[in-house]
Amino acid sequence: MNITVLTLFPEMFTALNHSIVARAQEEKRIELNYVNFRDYSTNRHGRVDDSPYGGGAGMLLTPQPVFDAIAALPEANRRIIALTPTGRRFDQRLAEEWSTETELVFLCGHYEGFDQRIHDELVTDEVSLGDFVLTGGELAAMTMIDATVRLLPDVLGKAASHEDDSFSTGLLEYPHYTRPADFRGLVVPDVLLSGNHARIETWRREQALKRTLERRPDLLEQADLSETDRRYLQSISGLSND
Ligand code: ADE
């Protein structure tokens, strides 16, 4: 997968030179390229922003540097993703979709955002990290790149599968414990020490359901639930109403 980031602050992306994303680069599973679109500005001061027509606060990124920076990229079947709080909200499903692509281009905004013609003519996806406003798209792009790259084949390795991740199953993940079984009187649930895999599976499923009901009940509407799941949820939501 080739990932190109158009940004005014390429030096921010050193966060991706660590851990799993760094290894994915070393192993050539991904190639990350950065383009500072200020380098494409035809303005003699390298300006990339201007005030909005119609008035109002803040500055906008002008079309010329972004159009020319994108025109200079190699032609490819690619998605051009603009980071903006007005976009569709990023989630695990979108990361899964992107992980099947070969070319992703991230366009990081600053100031009040982009001139609308950039969105209309260049961008294929407008995506937001969440319902809050950042100072720029860089942190959002890094987050989305990280979430996408870890889903690529062989990036996580066998020991750290992502199939049970929160959201992959439509539910939040169940709690995990490791050694020791008794840490200063804080004990691991008995069932996990029982060696009974069927009981452990049931316990994990119930914990995932309980956690999702308590923290993200909205996810239950989309989740793939069995009759047993529904009965369990009914039993605990009955209890919590007492
Ligand atoms: N730029 C500013 N705020 C943002 C957000 N929430 N998501 C993506 N890009 C942004």
Residues whose N, C-alpha, C, O or C-beta is under 5 A from the ligand:
A	BS01	ADE	L83 T84 P85 V127 S128 L129 G130 F132 V133 L134 T135 G136 G137 A140
